[in-house]
Amino acid sequence: MLKHVGPVFALSAALAASGCGGGGQSSLPTAGQTHSGVVTGSVKVQLSIKIPVRTTSAASSGRRSPKYVSSSTKEIAVRAGTTADVSTAAWQLFDVSANATLCTTDPASSVRTCVLGITAPAVQGGTDEFIIDATDTAPLPTDTQPAGNILSTGDTTQTVTLGAANAVGVALTSVIGKLAVAKPLYTVWAAPGTSANVVAAITANDIDGGQIFGNPASFDNPIAFADTLAASSPFTYPSATPPTNYGLPPPASPGPVLATIGYHAPTAGTTGASTTVTVNTVEPSYLPVPAVPPSATFALNAMVVSVGTAPIGSLSNLVAGTQTLVTVSEPGAVSFTISDNATTTVTLLNSTGTAPLLPGTVLPATSGTASFIVSAVGATPATAAATVTITDANGTVATLPLVIT
């Protein structure tokens, strides 16, 4: 089931001095001093969060605003303190699961709104810092730290003005819990010395299987290619910098993250190149590494079409009445379909020259190599755009222009 998961969700809160006084006036905290930058007591932050209902289709999910959180969210955990001590501040845990007393559910949309009261230090002339985690497990009364898996997280600082209402906002970025690729194998072809792209589709989900999408700049734990695609490889990954091997943002709408990988076809050699790419996440130092870190693997293969030992991008020197043996190489190839659109000027034969393909399928050897013959019958008319087309079982197409003299 597709769940609405939020790479970005804006939290807004009203901050006011704690305590009470007569005549409708607020009384400031009395503990501590009132000098600039010194903690003088505590204030209450009222934080409101909306949690969407699970959706069963990508279409309905796509109609929502990009500012949302995972529908699996059941707990909001907050640390509030000065920047110097927030990392050691006690966690404040709030149950935001269905039927939680802090939440109300809209009967029309099933979206529940939860209002939380956070205690934060009052710092005259200074700032408070808020660290917020959303998890998939409701807290128990005895819990002292977040329970369950982190779905999204955020960190923000806010200048506090005593005696006045303050607005606090924080954007939560989603945490990848699972990765998958659409296909275990991607293939590519380009004419010798030219380049082409492979576009791999990677699905990023939260730990509960909800697809992550929206409009943020990045994931909280970025996607990385563990295989660095070394300089000797014809494959390259032109990712965003810095850093050089990250940079894949969440998709704006339901669907996969697209990773474009470049391929530069060699000018010599008949063997198709291959490499295995492992996709994983870079866990931030402050985020607990899951027991099974998200990862996925897929293979990249190149298809090379050759005559003799020379890769080709066209068949431009065919002589009428002659036959040319064409070799197709691709690691792990299952089959190749050979066809042409110039049956009056060429005939396609199998590698022994005994049977026409018209068109047909050739099966490669265990090495991933197959051969067929292009028999030139007559000269190509000047107005014709004759081609031979080679298609592998993965849908990669090599289109070779024909010129017969």
C-alpha positions in Angstrom: 0.0 0.0 0.0 1.4 3.4 -1.0 1.6 5.7 2.0 1.9 9.4 1.9 5.3 10.1 3.3 6.8 13.5 3.9 10.3 14.6 2.8 9.4 18.0 4.1 6.8 19.0 6.7 6.7 22.5 8.3 6.0 22.6 12.0 4.7 25.8 13.4 4.4 26.6 17.0 3.3 29.5 19.3 5.8 30.2 22.1 4.7 32.1 25.2 6.1 32.6 28.7 4.9 30.1 31.3 3.1 31.0 34.5 0.0 33.0 35.1 -1.0 36.4 36.5 -4.0 38.5 37.4 -5.7 41.0 35.1 -5.0 38.9 32.0 -1.3 39.7 32.0 1.4 37.1 31.5 3.9 36.7 34.2 7.5 35.8 33.3 9.4 32.8 34.8 11.0 33.8 38.1 13.8 31.3 38.2 17.3 32.4 37.3 18.6 35.7 36.0 17.3 38.0 33.3 20.7 38.9 31.8 21.1 38.5 28.0 21.9 34.9 27.0 21.2 33.4 30.4 18.5 30.8 31.0 15.8 32.5 33.1 13.3 29.7 33.4 11.1 27.8 30.9 8.5 28.6 28.3 5.8 26.5 26.7 5.9 25.9 22.9 2.6 24.8 21.4 3.3 22.7 18.3 0.7 21.5 15.9 1.2 18.7 13.5 -1.1 17.2 10.8 -0.8 13.5 10.0 -2.4 12.3 6.8 -4.4 9.1 6.3 -2.9 6.2 4.4 -3.7 6.4 0.7 -4.1 3.4 -1.7 -3.2 5.1 -4.9 -0.4 7.2 -6.3 -3.0 9.5 -7.9 -4.7 10.5 -4.7 -1.3 10.9 -3.0 -0.1 13.2 -5.7 -3.0 15.6 -5.1 -1.8 16.5 -1.6 0.4 19.4 -0.6 4.1 18.6 -0.6 4.3 19.6 3.1 3.3 16.4 4.9 4.6 13.7 7.2 4.5 9.9 7.0 1.1 8.4 7.6 2.9 5.9 9.8 3.9 8.6 12.4 2.8 7.6 15.9 5.3 9.5 18.0 6.9 13.0 18.0 10.1 13.2 20.1 11.5 16.6 20.9 14.7 17.8 22.6 14.6 21.5 23.5 17.5 23.5 25.0 20.2 26.0 24.3 22.6 25.0 21.5 25.2 24.2 24.1 23.1 21.6 25.9 20.3 20.5 23.5 22.1 17.2 22.7 21.9 16.2 26.4 18.4 17.6 27.0 15.8 15.1 28.1 13.5 13.8 25.3 9.9 14.9 25.5 7.8 12.2 24.0 4.3 12.7 22.6 1.8 10.0 21.4 0.3 11.1 18.1 -1.1 7.7 17.0 -4.7 7.2 16.1 -7.0 7.9 19.0 -4.3 9.6 21.0 -5.7 12.1 23.4 -3.5 14.9 22.0 -5.1 14.5 18.5 -8.4 15.0 16.8 -9.4 13.4 13.5 -11.3 15.2 10.8 -14.2 12.9 9.9 -14.2 14.0 6.2 -10.5 13.7 5.4 -9.4 11.3 8.2 -6.4 13.7 8.8 -5.6 13.9 12.4 -4.2 17.1 14.0 -2.2 16.8 17.1 -1.3 19.7 19.4 1.8 19.3 21.6 3.0 21.3 24.5 6.8 21.5 24.6 8.8 22.8 27.5 11.8 24.9 26.4 14.3 27.0 28.3 13.7 30.8 28.3 16.9 32.5 27.1 16.8 36.3 27.3 18.4 37.6 24.1 19.5 34.2 23.1 18.2 31.2 21.1 16.6 27.8 21.8 17.3 24.8 19.6 14.7 22.1 18.9 15.6 18.6 17.7 12.5 16.7 16.5 12.1 13.1 15.4 8.9 11.4 14.1 8.8 7.7 14.7 6.5 4.8 13.9 5.9 3.5 17.4 3.8 5.2 20.1 5.7 5.9 23.3 5.0 4.1 26.6 4.7 6.1 29.8 8.1 4.6 31.0 10.0 5.5 27.8 12.8 8.1 28.1 13.9 8.2 24.5 12.2 7.8 21.1 10.7 4.4 20.4 10.6 2.6 17.0 12.1 3.6 13.7 12.7 7.3 12.8 10.6 8.3 9.8 11.7 11.9 9.6 13.8 14.3 11.6 14.5 18.0 11.9 16.7 20.6 13.8 16.1 24.3 14.1 17.0 27.3 16.3 14.7 30.1 17.3 15.4 33.4 19.0 13.2 33.7 22.1 11.7 37.0 23.2 10.4 36.9 26.7 7.0 38.3 27.4 5.9 37.9 23.8 4.5 35.3 21.6 7.1 33.6 19.3 6.7 31.5 16.2 8.9 28.5 15.8 9.1 26.4 12.6 11.1 23.4 11.6 11.2 21.4 8.4 11.3 17.6 8.8 13.2 15.6 6.2 12.4 12.0 5.5 14.6 9.1 6.5 15.1 6.4 3.9 14.4 2.9 5.4 14.2 0.8 2.3 15.6 1.0 -1.3 14.7 -0.9 -4.4 15.5 -0.7 -8.1 12.9 -1.1 -10.9 15.1 -3.6 -12.8 18.1 -5.7 -11.8 19.8 -5.0 -15.1 20.2 -1.8 -17.3 21.8 -2.0 -20.7 22.9 0.8 -23.1 24.3 1.1 -26.6 26.1 4.0 -28.4 28.0 4.3 -31.6 31.8 4.0 -31.2 33.3 7.1 -29.6 29.9 8.6 -28.7 27.9 8.7 -25.4 24.6 7.6 -24.2 22.8 7.5 -20.9 21.2 4.8 -18.7 18.4 6.0 -16.4 18.0 3.8 -13.4 14.8 4.0 -11.4 15.4 3.7 -7.6 12.5 3.7 -5.2 13.1 5.2 -1.7 10.7 4.2 1.0 10.4 4.8 4.7 11.0 1.8 7.0 7.3 0.9 6.9 7.3 0.8 3.1 5.7 4.2 2.4 7.2 5.8 -0.7 9.0 9.1 -0.1 8.2 11.9 -2.5 7.7 15.7 -2.3 9.8 18.7 -3.1 12.8 18.9 -0.7 16.4 19.5 -1.6 17.6 16.1 -0.4 16.9 13.1 1.8 18.1 13.2 5.4 20.3 10.2 4.8 21.4 10.8 1.1 21.5 8.1 -1.5 25.0 7.1 -2.5 26.5 4.8 -5.1 28.9 2.4 -3.3 30.5 1.5 -6.6 32.5 4.5 -7.5 32.5 3.6 -11.2 36.3 3.9 -11.6 38.0 5.9 -14.3 38.7 2.8 -16.3 35.0 2.1 -16.6 33.1 3.4 -19.6 30.2 4.2 -17.2 30.2 7.5 -15.3 27.8 8.9 -12.7 27.5 12.7 -13.1 26.0 13.4 -9.7 25.6 16.7 -7.9 28.5 18.1 -5.9 29.4 18.3 -3.1 29.8 15.5 -2.3 30.6 13.8 -5.6 28.7 10.6 -5.1 25.5 11.9 -3.6 22.9 14.3 -4.9 19.7 12.3 -5.8 16.7 14.3 -4.6 13.3 12.8 -3.8 10.9 12.9 -6.7 8.3 15.7 -6.7 5.4 13.3 -7.2 4.8 9.5 -6.6 7.4 7.6 -8.5 11.0 6.5 -8.5 14.2 8.5 -8.0 15.9 8.7 -11.4 19.7 8.2 -11.5 21.3 9.1 -14.9 24.5 7.1 -15.6 26.6 8.0 -18.6 28.2 5.5 -21.0 31.0 6.3 -23.5 31.3 3.7 -26.2 34.8 2.4 -26.9 36.4 2.8 -30.3 38.1 -0.6 -30.2 37.4 -4.0 -28.8 34.3 -6.1 -29.2 33.4 -7.1 -25.6 30.6 -5.3 -23.9 31.5 -3.6 -20.6 29.7 -4.4 -17.3 29.7 -3.3 -13.7 27.6 -3.8 -10.6 26.3 -0.8 -8.7 25.3 -0.9 -5.1 22.9 1.9 -3.9 22.9 2.6 -0.2 22.3 5.5 2.2 24.8 7.7 4.1 23.5 7.7 7.6 24.1 11.0 9.5 26.3 10.6 12.6 23.3 11.6 14.8 20.9 9.1 13.3 21.0 5.6 14.7 22.2 3.2 12.0 19.4 0.6 11.4 20.0 -3.1 11.9 19.7 -3.6 8.2 20.8 -0.4 6.4 18.9 0.4 3.2 20.6 -0.9 0.0 19.9 -2.2 -3.5 22.0 -3.6 -6.3 21.7 -3.5 -10.1 23.9 -4.3 -13.0 25.0 -2.1 -15.9 25.8 -3.8 -19.3 26.9 -2.3 -22.6 26.0 -3.7 -26.0 28.7 -3.5 -28.6 28.1 -4.2 -32.3 31.3 -5.0 -34.3 32.5 -6.1 -37.7 35.7 -8.0 -37.2 37.4 -6.4 -34.2 36.1 -2.9 -34.8 32.9 -1.6 -33.1 30.5 0.0 -35.5 27.7 2.5 -35.4 26.7 2.0 -39.1 27.1 -0.3 -42.0 28.3 2.2 -44.6 30.8 0.4 -46.8 28.7 -2.6 -48.0 29.3 -3.7 -51.5 26.4 -5.3 -53.4 26.8 -9.0 -53.8 28.9 -9.4 -50.6 28.2 -10.6 -47.1 29.3 -9.0 -43.8 29.5 -10.9 -40.5 28.2 -8.7 -37.7 28.9 -9.6 -34.0 26.9 -8.4 -31.1 28.4 -8.6 -27.6 26.7 -7.9 -24.3 27.5 -9.5 -20.9 24.6 -11.7 -19.7 22.5 -11.2 -22.8 19.6 -13.5 -23.2 18.7 -12.9 -26.9 18.9 -10.4 -29.7 16.2 -9.6 -32.2 17.5 -8.6 -35.7 15.4 -6.8 -38.2 15.8 -4.4 -41.2 13.6 -2.0 -43.1 15.4 -2.6 -46.5 14.5 -6.1 -47.6 14.9 -5.2 -51.2 18.5 -4.3 -50.8 19.7 -6.6 -48.0 19.0 -10.0 -46.7 19.6 -11.0 -43.0 21.1 -14.5 -42.5 22.2 -16.5 -39.5 25.9 -16.8 -38.8 26.3 -19.8 -41.2 24.6 -18.0 -44.0 22.1 -20.8 -44.6 18.8 -19.3 -43.4 17.2 -15.9 -43.6 16.1 -14.2 -40.4 13.3 -12.1 -42.0 13.5 -10.8 -39.1 14.5 -13.2 -36.4 16.0 -13.9 -33.0 19.5 -15.0 -32.4 20.6 -16.6 -29.1 24.0 -15.6 -27.8 26.6 -18.0 -26.5 27.4 -18.2 -22.7 29.9 -15.3 -23.4 27.0 -13.0 -24.4 28.2 -12.9 -28.0 26.0 -13.6 -31.1 26.6 -13.2 -34.8 24.5 -12.7 -38.0 25.2 -11.9 -41.6 24.1 -8.9 -43.6 23.9 -9.9 -47.3 24.0 -6.9 -49.6 21.7 -7.5 -52.5 21.7 -4.2 -54.4 22.7 -0.5 -54.1 20.7 1.6 -51.6 18.5 4.1 -53.4 19.5 7.7 -52.7 16.1 8.5 -51.2 16.1 5.5 -48.9 17.0 5.5 -45.2 17.8 1.8 -44.8 18.7 0.4 -41.4 19.4 -2.8 -39.5 18.1 -2.8 -36.0 19.4 -4.9 -33.1 17.3 -5.1 -29.9 18.3 -7.0 -26.8 15.9 -8.7 -24.4 16.1 -5.7 -22.1 14.8 -3.3 -24.8 18.1 -1.7 -25.7 18.1 -0.8 -29.4 21.1 -0.3 -31.7 20.0 1.2 -35.1 22.7 0.9 -37.8 22.3 3.0 -41.0 23.0 1.0 -44.2 24.8 2.3 -47.3 25.4 -0.2 -50.1 27.4 0.7 -53.2 
